[in-house]
């Protein structure tokens, strides 16, 4: 089934994708051009912190504010990219003076990233995820993993360099496979310890060193459920900055089998019929709850319900 055949626009791409900025990879390598953009009255700043991202007063867009003089320091302002040739910089709310942070909060609203993803358009949600992920990386990588000395931002914040040994560090993204496993009109879903009762989701796991994403699909399903799958097909990916993952969504077939929670990560693994999943997606099931709409797990399930199987990849 082609993408155009799917009935709902939200099924075309997952939440947090669709960010429209030009990431300005060439500009950021020229310190003089970055400095010029920092001093330009047209340039704007967006803000995020550990509590969330700053939205405008209407709560419909990531807030953009003029760069004040104290925000133009290179070590604080991280270049996100160009928006209609206007430079947009990110600033960490947690590093601002208390008065600045308070004033910004009064002029807009700080919203947790998950809530922001549910409220914003794909383009704005993608911007929020990008900004939050980049600022979170800078916040946690102030010291060199090689020698322990302090690091400094370079290339307008796209990397950090150790002041002692010179090692250059780049933002880290951890690949995770997440699988929609189908057999005879059913999907395989698991419940993790600590989740609300009845909440089930697609099986998932990190890609191991020296392993392809397709190999990780086969391994993770077998380890978590005892079910053997085959013919994994890539469907879509989603940045998941909680804190720094890239979710690689796959569809795969299982011949049959009785699933069982094997490795301790899940406490229940079950097959669910199309009728059960339709009822849960419509909020008509008292016993089954699906993942939230912002997750790629829900995206994979909804596409299957709309398209009729792995062929709707």
Secondary structure, 3 states (H helix, E strand, C coil): CCHHHCCCHHHCCCCCCCCCCECCCCHHHCHHHHHHHHHCCCCEEEEEECCEEEECCCCCCECCEECCHHHCCCCCCEEEEEECCEEEEEEEHHHCCHHHHHHHHHHCEEECHHHHHHHCCHHHHHHHHHHHHHHHHHHHCCECCCCCCEEEEEHHHCEEEECCCCCEEECCCEEEEEEEEEECCEEEEEEECCCCCCECECEEEECCCCCCHHHHHHHHHHHHHCCCEEEEEEEEEEEECCCCEEEEEEEEEECCCCCCCCCCCEEEEEEEEHHHHHHHHCCCCCCCECCCCCCHHHHHHHHHHHHCCHHHC
